[in-house]
């Protein structure tokens, strides 16, 4: 029986494979998004100070949202 070494997550509705044990910080780096932005995992906001501690699971839905300026 082989052990799975990757998980599949959705980042802004696009599938991405990350290593087992990946954190939200890893997903942000993988996505290449630049600040400012907010992040949510499975519709729950995650503060920036928790990105490195927030472990991801297979099939998590990650939203990285940049602010829209204008009037």
PDB file of N, H, CA, C and O in Angstrom:
ATOM      1  N   UNK A   1       0.844  -1.176   0.000  1.00  0.00           N
ATOM      2  CA  UNK A   1       0.000   0.000   0.000  1.00  0.00           C
ATOM      3  C   UNK A   1       0.890   1.240   0.000  1.00  0.00           C
ATOM      4  O   UNK A   1       1.755   1.383   0.864  1.00  0.00           O
ATOM      5  N   UNK A   2       0.685   2.127  -0.957  1.00  0.00           N
ATOM      6  H   UNK A   2      -0.018   2.011  -1.659  1.00  0.00           H
ATOM      7  CA  UNK A   2       1.538   3.301  -1.050  1.00  0.00           C
ATOM      8  C   UNK A   2       0.957   4.457  -0.230  1.00  0.00           C
ATOM      9  O   UNK A   2      -0.258   4.622  -0.123  1.00  0.00           O
ATOM     10  N   UNK A   3       1.846   5.232   0.332  1.00  0.00           N
ATOM     11  H   UNK A   3       2.834   5.098   0.245  1.00  0.00           H
ATOM     12  CA  UNK A   3       1.433   6.366   1.147  1.00  0.00           C
ATOM     13  C   UNK A   3       1.316   7.601   0.258  1.00  0.00           C
ATOM     14  O   UNK A   3       2.191   7.864  -0.567  1.00  0.00           O
ATOM     15  N   UNK A   4       0.238   8.352   0.427  1.00  0.00           N
ATOM     16  H   UNK A   4      -0.473   8.139   1.097  1.00  0.00           H
ATOM     17  CA  UNK A   4       0.014   9.552  -0.356  1.00  0.00           C
ATOM     18  C   UNK A   4       0.964  10.651   0.108  1.00  0.00           C
ATOM     19  O   UNK A   4       1.117  10.877   1.309  1.00  0.00           O
ATOM     20  N   UNK A   5       1.599  11.329  -0.838  1.00  0.00           N
ATOM     21  H   UNK A   5       1.475  11.145  -1.813  1.00  0.00           H
ATOM     22  CA  UNK A   5       2.545  12.387  -0.483  1.00  0.00           C
ATOM     23  C   UNK A   5       2.035  13.768  -0.865  1.00  0.00           C
ATOM     24  O   UNK A   5       2.682  14.773  -0.568  1.00  0.00           O
ATOM     25  N   UNK A   6       0.875  13.828  -1.524  1.00  0.00           N
ATOM     26  H   UNK A   6       0.349  13.012  -1.766  1.00  0.00           H
ATOM     27  CA  UNK A   6       0.318  15.121  -1.907  1.00  0.00           C
ATOM     28  C   UNK A   6      -1.159  15.196  -1.530  1.00  0.00           C
ATOM     29  O   UNK A   6      -1.834  14.182  -1.353  1.00  0.00           O
ATOM     30  N   UNK A   7      -1.628  16.425  -1.417  1.00  0.00           N
ATOM     31  H   UNK A   7      -1.079  17.249  -1.561  1.00  0.00           H
ATOM     32  CA  UNK A   7      -3.045  16.689  -1.236  1.00  0.00           C
ATOM     33  C   UNK A   7      -3.477  17.581  -2.387  1.00  0.00           C
ATOM     34  O   UNK A   7      -2.671  18.319  -2.953  1.00  0.00           O
ATOM     35  N   UNK A   8      -4.750  17.506  -2.724  1.00  0.00           N
ATOM     36  H   UNK A   8      -5.405  16.907  -2.264  1.00  0.00           H
ATOM     37  CA  UNK A   8      -5.315  18.357  -3.780  1.00  0.00           C
ATOM     38  C   UNK A   8      -6.177  19.407  -3.101  1.00  0.00           C
ATOM     39  O   UNK A   8      -7.104  19.071  -2.364  1.00  0.00           O
ATOM     40  N   UNK A   9      -5.876  20.683  -3.346  1.00  0.00           N
ATOM     41  H   UNK A   9      -5.123  20.956  -3.945  1.00  0.00           H
ATOM     42  CA  UNK A   9      -6.672  21.790  -2.823  1.00  0.00           C
ATOM     43  C   UNK A   9      -7.121  22.648  -3.991  1.00  0.00           C
ATOM     44  O   UNK A   9      -6.552  22.581  -5.080  1.00  0.00           O
ATOM     45  N   UNK A  10      -8.135  23.445  -3.759  1.00  0.00           N
ATOM     46  H   UNK A  10      -8.597  23.500  -2.874  1.00  0.00           H
ATOM     47  CA  UNK A  10      -8.568  24.431  -4.742  1.00  0.00           C
ATOM     48  C   UNK A  10      -8.136  25.805  -4.246  1.00  0.00           C
ATOM     49  O   UNK A  10      -8.476  26.210  -3.135  1.00  0.00           O
ATOM     50  N   UNK A  11      -7.386  26.514  -5.078  1.00  0.00           N
ATOM     51  H   UNK A  11      -7.110  26.185  -5.981  1.00  0.00           H
ATOM     52  CA  UNK A  11      -7.001  27.888  -4.768  1.00  0.00           C
ATOM     53  C   UNK A  11      -7.708  28.768  -5.783  1.00  0.00           C
ATOM     54  O   UNK A  11      -7.412  28.721  -6.977  1.00  0.00           O
ATOM     55  N   UNK A  12      -8.649  29.573  -5.295  1.00  0.00           N
ATOM     56  H   UNK A  12      -8.889  29.611  -4.325  1.00  0.00           H
ATOM     57  CA  UNK A  12      -9.487  30.405  -6.171  1.00  0.00           C
ATOM     58  C   UNK A  12     -10.096  29.562  -7.288  1.00  0.00           C
ATOM     59  O   UNK A  12     -10.031  29.934  -8.460  1.00  0.00           O
ATOM     60  N   UNK A  13     -10.681  28.436  -6.924  1.00  0.00           N
ATOM     61  H   UNK A  13     -10.734  28.135  -5.972  1.00  0.00           H
ATOM     62  CA  UNK A  13     -11.377  27.477  -7.785  1.00  0.00           C
ATOM     63  C   UNK A  13     -10.468  26.688  -8.729  1.00  0.00           C
ATOM     64  O   UNK A  13     -10.975  25.911  -9.538  1.00  0.00           O
ATOM     65  N   UNK A  14      -9.151  26.856  -8.657  1.00  0.00           N
ATOM     66  H   UNK A  14      -8.739  27.487  -7.999  1.00  0.00           H
ATOM     67  CA  UNK A  14      -8.236  26.103  -9.525  1.00  0.00           C
ATOM     68  C   UNK A  14      -7.547  25.010  -8.705  1.00  0.00           C
ATOM     69  O   UNK A  14      -7.064  25.283  -7.606  1.00  0.00           O
ATOM     70  N   UNK A  15      -7.493  23.771  -9.223  1.00  0.00           N
ATOM     71  H   UNK A  15      -7.885  23.549 -10.115  1.00  0.00           H
ATOM     72  CA  UNK A  15      -6.866  22.682  -8.469  1.00  0.00           C
ATOM     73  C   UNK A  15      -5.343  22.822  -8.423  1.00  0.00           C
ATOM     74  O   UNK A  15      -4.702  23.180  -9.411  1.00  0.00           O
ATOM     75  N   UNK A  16      -4.792  22.532  -7.259  1.00  0.00           N
ATOM     76  H   UNK A  16      -5.313  22.241  -6.456  1.00  0.00           H
ATOM     77  CA  UNK A  16      -3.340  22.558  -7.047  1.00  0.00           C
ATOM     78  C   UNK A  16      -2.974  21.375  -6.166  1.00  0.00           C
ATOM     79  O   UNK A  16      -3.722  21.014  -5.258  1.00  0.00           O
ATOM     80  N   UNK A  17      -1.818  20.772  -6.438  1.00  0.00           N
ATOM     81  H   UNK A  17      -1.211  21.066  -7.176  1.00  0.00           H
ATOM     82  CA  UNK A  17      -1.299  19.700  -5.596  1.00  0.00           C
ATOM     83  C   UNK A  17      -0.220  20.272  -4.694  1.00  0.00           C
ATOM     84  O   UNK A  17       0.709  20.930  -5.162  1.00  0.00           O
ATOM     85  N   UNK A  18      -0.347  20.016  -3.394  1.00  0.00           N
ATOM     86  H   UNK A  18      -1.101  19.481  -3.013  1.00  0.00           H
ATOM     87  CA  UNK A  18       0.630  20.446  -2.397  1.00  0.00           C
ATOM     88  C   UNK A  18       1.087  19.231  -1.615  1.00  0.00           C
ATOM     89  O   UNK A  18       0.419  18.197  -1.619  1.00  0.00           O
ATOM     90  N   UNK A  19       2.210  19.349  -0.952  1.00  0.00           N
ATOM     91  H   UNK A  19       2.753  20.188  -0.949  1.00  0.00           H
ATOM     92  CA  UNK A  19       2.721  18.246  -0.135  1.00  0.00           C
ATOM     93  C   UNK A  19       1.843  18.034   1.084  1.00  0.00           C
ATOM     94  O   UNK A  19       1.273  18.982   1.624  1.00  0.00           O
ATOM     95  N   UNK A  20       1.738  16.786   1.513  1.00  0.00           N
ATOM     96  H   UNK A  20       2.202  16.016   1.074  1.00  0.00           H
ATOM     97  CA  UNK A  20       1.046  16.484   2.764  1.00  0.00           C
ATOM     98  C   UNK A  20       1.732  17.287   3.866  1.00  0.00           C
ATOM     99  O   UNK A  20       2.960  17.347   3.929  1.00  0.00           O
ATOM    100  N   UNK A  21       0.935  17.898   4.727  1.00  0.00           N
ATOM    101  H   UNK A  21      -0.063  17.850   4.676  1.00  0.00           H
ATOM    102  CA  UNK A  21       1.493  18.727   5.795  1.00  0.00           C
ATOM    103  C   UNK A  21       1.642  20.188   5.404  1.00  0.00           C
ATOM    104  O   UNK A  21       2.139  20.995   6.190  1.00  0.00           O
ATOM    105  N   UNK A  22       1.212  20.536   4.186  1.00  0.00           N
ATOM    106  H   UNK A  22       0.808  19.880   3.548  1.00  0.00           H
ATOM    107  CA  UNK A  22       1.323  21.916   3.722  1.00  0.00           C
ATOM    108  C   UNK A  22       0.454  22.829   4.586  1.00  0.00           C
ATOM    109  O   UNK A  22      -0.573  22.417   5.126  1.00  0.00           O
ATOM    110  N   UNK A  23       0.897  24.079   4.699  1.00  0.00           N
ATOM    111  H   UNK A  23       1.731  24.414   4.260  1.00  0.00           H
ATOM    112  CA  UNK A  23       0.157  25.083   5.450  1.00  0.00           C
ATOM    113  C   UNK A  23      -0.415  26.114   4.483  1.00  0.00           C
ATOM    114  O   UNK A  23      -0.120  26.106   3.288  1.00  0.00           O
ATOM    115  N   UNK A  24      -1.232  26.990   5.028  1.00  0.00           N
ATOM    116  H   UNK A  24      -1.472  26.996   5.999  1.00  0.00           H
ATOM    117  CA  UNK A  24      -1.767  28.075   4.209  1.00  0.00           C
ATOM    118  C   UNK A  24      -0.633  28.942   3.672  1.00  0.00           C
ATOM    119  O   UNK A  24      -0.726  29.445   2.553  1.00  0.00           O
ATOM    120  N   UNK A  25       0.424  29.124   4.439  1.00  0.00           N
ATOM    121  H   UNK A  25       0.500  28.715   5.348  1.00  0.00           H
ATOM    122  CA  UNK A  25       1.582  29.893   3.954  1.00  0.00           C
ATOM    123  C   UNK A  25       2.183  29.232   2.715  1.00  0.00           C
ATOM    124  O   UNK A  25       2.584  29.924   1.779  1.00  0.00           O
ATOM    125  N   UNK A  26       2.249  27.908   2.701  1.00  0.00           N
ATOM    126  H   UNK A  26       1.923  27.346   3.461  1.00  0.00           H
ATOM    127  CA  UNK A  26       2.762  27.181   1.533  1.00  0.00           C
ATOM    128  C   UNK A  26       1.862  27.410   0.320  1.00  0.00           C
ATOM    129  O   UNK A  26       2.354  27.599  -0.792  1.00  0.00           O
ATOM    130  N   UNK A  27       0.547  27.392   0.531  1.00  0.00           N
ATOM    131  H   UNK A  27       0.147  27.238   1.434  1.00  0.00           H
ATOM    132  CA  UNK A  27      -0.399  27.600  -0.572  1.00  0.00           C
ATOM    133  C   UNK A  27      -0.281  29.008  -1.135  1.00  0.00           C
ATOM    134  O   UNK A  27      -0.340  29.201  -2.350  1.00  0.00           O
ATOM    135  N   UNK A  28      -0.116  29.989  -0.259  1.00  0.00           N
ATOM    136  H   UNK A  28      -0.068  29.832   0.727  1.00  0.00           H
ATOM    137  CA  UNK A  28       0.051  31.380  -0.708  1.00  0.00           C
ATOM    138  C   UNK A  28       1.306  31.497  -1.563  1.00  0.00           C
ATOM    139  O   UNK A  28       1.281  32.117  -2.626  1.00  0.00           O
ATOM    140  N   UNK A  29       2.393  30.907  -1.103  1.00  0.00           N
ATOM    141  H   UNK A  29       2.413  30.404  -0.239  1.00  0.00           H
ATOM    142  CA  UNK A  29       3.646  30.943  -1.868  1.00  0.00           C
ATOM    143  C   UNK A  29       3.460  30.225  -3.209  1.00  0.00           C
ATOM    144  O   UNK A  29       3.925  30.710  -4.240  1.00  0.00           O
ATOM    145  N   UNK A  30       2.795  29.092  -3.199  1.00  0.00           N
ATOM    146  H   UNK A  30       2.417  28.698  -2.361  1.00  0.00           H
ATOM    147  CA  UNK A  30       2.547  28.323  -4.417  1.00  0.00           C
ATOM    148  C   UNK A  30       1.732  29.136  -5.422  1.00  0.00           C
ATOM    149  O   UNK A  30       1.991  29.092  -6.624  1.00  0.00           O
ATOM    150  N   UNK A  31       0.742  29.878  -4.916  1.00  0.00           N
ATOM    151  H   UNK A  31       0.532  29.914  -3.939  1.00  0.00           H
ATOM    152  CA  UNK A  31      -0.121  30.681  -5.794  1.00  0.00           C
ATOM    153  C   UNK A  31       0.600  31.907  -6.347  1.00  0.00           C
ATOM    154  O   UNK A  31       0.230  32.421  -7.402  1.00  0.00           O
ATOM    155  N   UNK A  32       1.628  32.379  -5.639  1.00  0.00           N
ATOM    156  H   UNK A  32       1.929  31.961  -4.782  1.00  0.00           H
ATOM    157  CA  UNK A  32       2.396  33.527  -6.114  1.00  0.00           C
ATOM    158  C   UNK A  32       1.665  34.851  -5.976  1.00  0.00           C
ATOM    159  O   UNK A  32       2.008  35.813  -6.662  1.00  0.00           O
ATOM    160  N   UNK A  33       0.673  34.924  -5.114  1.00  0.00           N
ATOM    161  H   UNK A  33       0.394  34.142  -4.556  1.00  0.00           H
ATOM    162  CA  UNK A  33      -0.082  36.160  -4.925  1.00  0.00           C
ATOM    163  C   UNK A  33       0.734  37.131  -4.074  1.00  0.00           C
ATOM    164  O   UNK A  33       1.439  36.726  -3.149  1.00  0.00           O
ATOM    165  N   UNK A  34       0.626  38.409  -4.400  1.00  0.00           N
ATOM    166  H   UNK A  34       0.053  38.737  -5.151  1.00  0.00           H
ATOM    167  CA  UNK A  34       1.352  39.439  -3.674  1.00  0.00           C
ATOM    168  C   UNK A  34       0.390  40.230  -2.789  1.00  0.00           C
ATOM    169  O   UNK A  34      -0.756  40.455  -3.179  1.00  0.00           O
ATOM    170  N   UNK A  35       0.838  40.655  -1.602  1.00  0.00           N
ATOM    171  H   UNK A  35       1.769  40.472  -1.286  1.00  0.00           H
ATOM    172  CA  UNK A  35      -0.014  41.467  -0.731  1.00  0.00           C
ATOM    173  C   UNK A  35      -0.388  42.778  -1.418  1.00  0.00           C
ATOM    174  O   UNK A  35       0.349  43.230  -2.294  1.00  0.00           O
ATOM    175  N   UNK A  36      -1.481  43.388  -1.059  1.00  0.00           N
ATOM    176  H   UNK A  36      -2.080  43.021  -0.348  1.00  0.00           H
ATOM    177  CA  UNK A  36      -2.384  42.985   0.011  1.00  0.00           C
ATOM    178  C   UNK A  36      -3.425  41.983  -0.476  1.00  0.00           C
ATOM    179  O   UNK A  36      -3.866  42.039  -1.624  1.00  0.00           O
ATOM    180  N   UNK A  37      -3.808  41.071   0.405  1.00  0.00           N
ATOM    181  H   UNK A  37      -3.449  41.025   1.337  1.00  0.00           H
ATOM    182  CA  UNK A  37      -4.876  40.120   0.125  1.00  0.00           C
ATOM    183  C   UNK A  37      -5.362  39.552   1.450  1.00  0.00           C
ATOM    184  O   UNK A  37      -4.679  39.652   2.469  1.00  0.00           O
ATOM    185  N   UNK A  38      -6.540  38.961   1.426  1.00  0.00           N
ATOM    186  H   UNK A  38      -7.095  38.880   0.598  1.00  0.00           H
ATOM    187  CA  UNK A  38      -7.083  38.238   2.572  1.00  0.00           C
ATOM    188  C   UNK A  38      -7.204  36.777   2.172  1.00  0.00           C
ATOM    189  O   UNK A  38      -7.318  36.455   0.989  1.00  0.00           O
ATOM    190  N   UNK A  39      -7.177  35.900   3.157  1.00  0.00           N
ATOM    191  H   UNK A  39      -7.085  36.162   4.118  1.00  0.00           H
ATOM    192  CA  UNK A  39      -7.262  34.471   2.875  1.00  0.00           C
ATOM    193  C   UNK A  39      -8.367  33.819   3.707  1.00  0.00           C
ATOM    194  O   UNK A  39      -8.585  34.152   4.872  1.00  0.00           O
ATOM    195  N   UNK A  40      -9.048  32.883   3.065  1.00  0.00           N
ATOM    196  H   UNK A  40      -8.871  32.612   2.119  1.00  0.00           H
ATOM    197  CA  UNK A  40     -10.063  32.080   3.746  1.00  0.00           C
ATOM    198  C   UNK A  40      -9.873  30.628   3.332  1.00  0.00           C
ATOM    199  O   UNK A  40      -9.555  30.336   2.179  1.00  0.00           O
ATOM    200  N   UNK A  41     -10.069  29.732   4.274  1.00  0.00           N
ATOM    201  H   UNK A  41     -10.327  29.970   5.210  1.00  0.00           H
ATOM    202  CA  UNK A  41     -10.036  28.293   4.005  1.00  0.00           C
ATOM    203  C   UNK A  41     -11.409  27.749   4.362  1.00  0.00           C
ATOM    204  O   UNK A  41     -11.872  27.879   5.495  1.00  0.00           O
ATOM    205  N   UNK A  42     -12.049  27.141   3.380  1.00  0.00           N
ATOM    206  H   UNK A  42     -11.673  27.035   2.459  1.00  0.00           H
ATOM    207  CA  UNK A  42     -13.401  26.604   3.565  1.00  0.00           C
ATOM    208  C   UNK A  42     -14.340  27.671   4.141  1.00  0.00           C
ATOM    209  O   UNK A  42     -15.107  27.416   5.069  1.00  0.00           O
ATOM    210  N   UNK A  43     -14.254  28.865   3.561  1.00  0.00           N
ATOM    211  H   UNK A  43     -13.630  29.071   2.807  1.00  0.00           H
ATOM    212  CA  UNK A  43     -15.089  30.023   3.884  1.00  0.00           C
ATOM    213  C   UNK A  43     -14.817  30.622   5.262  1.00  0.00           C
ATOM    214  O   UNK A  43     -15.585  31.467   5.723  1.00  0.00           O
ATOM    215  N   UNK A  44     -13.740  30.203   5.929  1.00  0.00           N
ATOM    216  H   UNK A  44     -13.116  29.517   5.555  1.00  0.00           H
ATOM    217  CA  UNK A  44     -13.372  30.762   7.228  1.00  0.00           C
ATOM    218  C   UNK A  44     -12.131  31.640   7.071  1.00  0.00           C
ATOM    219  O   UNK A  44     -11.080  31.168   6.636  1.00  0.00           O
ATOM    220  N   UNK A  45     -12.258  32.932   7.431  1.00  0.00           N
ATOM    221  H   UNK A  45     -13.111  33.316   7.785  1.00  0.00           H
ATOM    222  CA  UNK A  45     -11.132  33.857   7.360  1.00  0.00           C
ATOM    223  C   UNK A  45      -9.995  33.349   8.237  1.00  0.00           C
ATOM    224  O   UNK A  45     -10.224  32.859   9.343  1.00  0.00           O
ATOM    225  N   UNK A  46      -8.764  33.470   7.733  1.00  0.00           N
ATOM    226  H   UNK A  46      -8.578  33.868   6.834  1.00  0.00           H
ATOM    227  CA  UNK A  46      -7.579  33.091   8.496  1.00  0.00           C
ATOM    228  C   UNK A  46      -6.684  34.332   8.605  1.00  0.00           C
ATOM    229  O   UNK A  46      -6.255  34.865   7.581  1.00  0.00           O
ATOM    230  N   UNK A  47      -6.397  34.795   9.813  1.00  0.00           N
ATOM    231  H   UNK A  47      -6.745  34.362  10.644  1.00  0.00           H
ATOM    232  CA  UNK A  47      -5.517  35.958   9.971  1.00  0.00           C
ATOM    233  C   UNK A  47      -4.115  35.657   9.435  1.00  0.00           C
ATOM    234  O   UNK A  47      -3.629  34.530   9.536  1.00  0.00           O
ATOM    235  N   UNK A  48      -3.481  36.666   8.870  1.00  0.00           N
ATOM    236  H   UNK A  48      -3.875  37.582   8.787  1.00  0.00           H
ATOM    237  CA  UNK A  48      -2.144  36.513   8.281  1.00  0.00           C
ATOM    238  C   UNK A  48      -1.155  35.893   9.270  1.00  0.00           C
ATOM    239  O   UNK A  48      -0.283  35.120   8.872  1.00  0.00           O
ATOM    240  N   UNK A  49      -1.286  36.225  10.548  1.00  0.00           N
ATOM    241  H   UNK A  49      -1.994  36.853  10.872  1.00  0.00           H
ATOM    242  CA  UNK A  49      -0.356  35.695  11.556  1.00  0.00           C
ATOM    243  C   UNK A  49      -0.520  34.190  11.777  1.00  0.00           C
ATOM    244  O   UNK A  49       0.321  33.570  12.428  1.00  0.00           O
ATOM    245  N   UNK A  50      -1.591  33.595  11.244  1.00  0.00           N
ATOM    246  H   UNK A  50      -2.274  34.098  10.715  1.00  0.00           H
ATOM    247  CA  UNK A  50      -1.842  32.157  11.417  1.00  0.00           C
ATOM    248  C   UNK A  50      -1.531  31.334  10.167  1.00  0.00           C
ATOM    249  O   UNK A  50      -1.661  30.110  10.198  1.00  0.00           O
ATOM    250  N   UNK A  51      -1.124  31.974   9.068  1.00  0.00           N
ATOM    251  H   UNK A  51      -1.018  32.968   9.043  1.00  0.00           H
ATOM    252  CA  UNK A  51      -0.893  31.245   7.814  1.00  0.00           C
ATOM    253  C   UNK A  51       0.070  30.082   7.994  1.00  0.00           C
ATOM    254  O   UNK A  51      -0.193  28.984   7.503  1.00  0.00           O
ATOM    255  N   UNK A  52       1.185  30.304   8.693  1.00  0.00           N
ATOM    256  H   UNK A  52       1.398  31.196   9.092  1.00  0.00           H
ATOM    257  CA  UNK A  52       2.209  29.263   8.829  1.00  0.00           C
ATOM    258  C   UNK A  52       1.760  28.132   9.753  1.00  0.00           C
ATOM    259  O   UNK A  52       2.322  27.038   9.704  1.00  0.00           O
ATOM    260  N   UNK A  53       0.749  28.382  10.598  1.00  0.00           N
ATOM    261  H   UNK A  53       0.292  29.270  10.638  1.00  0.00           H
ATOM    262  CA  UNK A  53       0.262  27.372  11.544  1.00  0.00           C
ATOM    263  C   UNK A  53      -0.971  26.638  11.028  1.00  0.00           C
ATOM    264  O   UNK A  53      -1.339  25.589  11.557  1.00  0.00           O
ATOM    265  N   UNK A  54      -1.613  27.194   9.985  1.00  0.00           N
ATOM    266  H   UNK A  54      -1.314  28.046   9.556  1.00  0.00           H
ATOM    267  CA  UNK A  54      -2.881  26.630   9.514  1.00  0.00           C
ATOM    268  C   UNK A  54      -2.615  25.483   8.542  1.00  0.00           C
ATOM    269  O   UNK A  54      -2.306  25.711   7.372  1.00  0.00           O
ATOM    270  N   UNK A  55      -2.735  24.257   9.028  1.00  0.00           N
ATOM    271  H   UNK A  55      -2.986  24.072   9.978  1.00  0.00           H
ATOM    272  CA  UNK A  55      -2.505  23.069   8.191  1.00  0.00           C
ATOM    273  C   UNK A  55      -3.663  22.877   7.222  1.00  0.00           C
ATOM    274  O   UNK A  55      -4.821  23.136   7.548  1.00  0.00           O
ATOM    275  N   UNK A  56      -3.324  22.421   6.032  1.00  0.00           N
ATOM    276  H   UNK A  56      -2.382  22.211   5.767  1.00  0.00           H
ATOM    277  CA  UNK A  56      -4.337  22.173   5.008  1.00  0.00           C
ATOM    278  C   UNK A  56      -4.630  20.683   4.896  1.00  0.00           C
ATOM    279  O   UNK A  56      -3.790  19.839   5.208  1.00  0.00           O
ATOM    280  N   UNK A  57      -5.832  20.384   4.448  1.00  0.00           N
ATOM    281  H   UNK A  57      -6.515  21.070   4.195  1.00  0.00           H
ATOM    282  CA  UNK A  57      -6.274  19.011   4.241  1.00  0.00           C
ATOM    283  C   UNK A  57      -6.688  18.820   2.786  1.00  0.00           C
ATOM    284  O   UNK A  57      -6.973  19.781   2.072  1.00  0.00           O
ATOM    285  N   UNK A  58      -6.715  17.578   2.372  1.00  0.00           N
ATOM    286  H   UNK A  58      -6.483  16.797   2.952  1.00  0.00           H
ATOM    287  CA  UNK A  58      -7.158  17.246   1.022  1.00  0.00           C
ATOM    288  C   UNK A  58      -8.555  17.840   0.790  1.00  0.00           C
ATOM    289  O   UNK A  58      -9.429  17.750   1.652  1.00  0.00           O
ATOM    290  N   UNK A  59      -8.745  18.437  -0.370  1.00  0.00           N
ATOM    291  H   UNK A  59      -8.034  18.510  -1.071  1.00  0.00           H
ATOM    292  CA  UNK A  59     -10.020  19.026  -0.796  1.00  0.00           C
ATOM    293  C   UNK A  59     -10.384  20.338  -0.111  1.00  0.00           C
ATOM    294  O   UNK A  59     -11.527  20.783  -0.222  1.00  0.00           O
ATOM    295  N   UNK A  60      -9.443  20.972   0.598  1.00  0.00           N
ATOM    296  H   UNK A  60      -8.515  20.610   0.688  1.00  0.00           H
ATOM    297  CA  UNK A  60      -9.723  22.295   1.158  1.00  0.00           C
ATOM    298  C   UNK A  60      -9.922  23.293   0.031  1.00  0.00           C
ATOM    299  O   UNK A  60      -9.294  23.196  -1.024  1.00  0.00           O
ATOM    300  N   UNK A  61     -10.806  24.255   0.271  1.00  0.00           N
ATOM    301  H   UNK A  61     -11.316  24.333   1.127  1.00  0.00           H
ATOM    302  CA  UNK A  61     -11.068  25.332  -0.677  1.00  0.00           C
ATOM    303  C   UNK A  61     -10.452  26.598  -0.110  1.00  0.00           C
ATOM    304  O   UNK A  61     -10.856  27.073   0.951  1.00  0.00           O
ATOM    305  N   UNK A  62      -9.468  27.147  -0.824  1.00  0.00           N
ATOM    306  H   UNK A  62      -9.140  26.761  -1.686  1.00  0.00           H
ATOM    307  CA  UNK A  62      -8.746  28.333  -0.380  1.00  0.00           C
ATOM    308  C   UNK A  62      -9.115  29.491  -1.290  1.00  0.00           C
ATOM    309  O   UNK A  62      -9.073  29.374  -2.514  1.00  0.00           O
ATOM    310  N   UNK A  63      -9.475  30.604  -0.679  1.00  0.00           N
ATOM    311  H   UNK A  63      -9.509  30.698   0.316  1.00  0.00           H
ATOM    312  CA  UNK A  63      -9.757  31.829  -1.432  1.00  0.00           C
ATOM    313  C   UNK A  63      -8.736  32.867  -1.026  1.00  0.00           C
ATOM    314  O   UNK A  63      -8.590  33.177   0.157  1.00  0.00           O
ATOM    315  N   UNK A  64      -8.028  33.403  -2.005  1.00  0.00           N
ATOM    316  H   UNK A  64      -8.146  33.151  -2.965  1.00  0.00           H
ATOM    317  CA  UNK A  64      -7.080  34.501  -1.797  1.00  0.00           C
ATOM    318  C   UNK A  64      -7.670  35.702  -2.508  1.00  0.00           C
ATOM    319  O   UNK A  64      -7.739  35.739  -3.736  1.00  0.00           O
ATOM    320  N   UNK A  65      -8.093  36.680  -1.731  1.00  0.00           N
ATOM    321  H   UNK A  65      -8.037  36.650  -0.733  1.00  0.00           H
ATOM    322  CA  UNK A  65      -8.883  37.785  -2.255  1.00  0.00           C
ATOM    323  C   UNK A  65      -8.132  39.097  -2.125  1.00  0.00           C
ATOM    324  O   UNK A  65      -7.778  39.518  -1.023  1.00  0.00           O
ATOM    325  N   UNK A  66      -7.890  39.742  -3.266  1.00  0.00           N
ATOM    326  H   UNK A  66      -8.177  39.400  -4.161  1.00  0.00           H
ATOM    327  CA  UNK A  66      -7.241  41.056  -3.276  1.00  0.00           C
ATOM    328  C   UNK A  66      -8.307  42.136  -3.196  1.00  0.00           C
ATOM    329  O   UNK A  66      -9.393  41.976  -3.754  1.00  0.00           O
ATOM    330  N   UNK A  67      -8.011  43.238  -2.505  1.00  0.00           N
ATOM    331  H   UNK A  67      -7.129  43.368  -2.052  1.00  0.00           H
ATOM    332  CA  UNK A  67      -9.000  44.320  -2.425  1.00  0.00           C
ATOM    333  C   UNK A  67      -9.187  44.977  -3.789  1.00  0.00           C
ATOM    334  O   UNK A  67      -8.269  45.039  -4.607  1.00  0.00           O
ATOM    335  N   UNK A  68     -10.389  45.458  -4.002  1.00  0.00           N
ATOM    336  H   UNK A  68     -11.135  45.408  -3.338  1.00  0.00           H
ATOM    337  CA  UNK A  68     -10.710  46.172  -5.239  1.00  0.00           C
ATOM    338  C   UNK A  68     -10.836  47.646  -4.879  1.00  0.00           C
ATOM    339  O   UNK A  68     -11.604  48.016  -3.991  1.00  0.00           O
ATOM    340  N   UNK A  69     -10.076  48.478  -5.573  1.00  0.00           N
ATOM    341  H   UNK A  69      -9.452  48.177  -6.294  1.00  0.00           H
ATOM    342  CA  UNK A  69     -10.141  49.901  -5.305  1.00  0.00           C
ATOM    343  C   UNK A  69     -10.934  50.598  -6.388  1.00  0.00           C
ATOM    344  O   UNK A  69     -11.100  50.075  -7.489  1.00  0.00           O
ATOM    345  N   UNK A  70     -11.410  51.750  -6.076  1.00  0.00           N
ATOM    346  H   UNK A  70     -11.276  52.175  -5.181  1.00  0.00           H
ATOM    347  CA  UNK A  70     -12.164  52.507  -7.072  1.00  0.00           C
ATOM    348  C   UNK A  70     -13.433  53.054  -6.437  1.00  0.00           C
ATOM    349  O   UNK A  70     -13.697  52.857  -5.250  1.00  0.00           O
ATOM    350  N   UNK A  71     -14.185  53.725  -7.236  1.00  0.00           N
ATOM    351  H   UNK A  71     -13.971  53.885  -8.199  1.00  0.00           H
ATOM    352  CA  UNK A  71     -15.369  54.322  -6.648  1.00  0.00           C
ATOM    353  C   UNK A  71     -16.416  54.453  -7.594  1.00  0.00           C
ATOM    354  O   UNK A  71     -17.494  54.943  -7.258  1.00  0.00           O
TER     355      UNK A  71
END
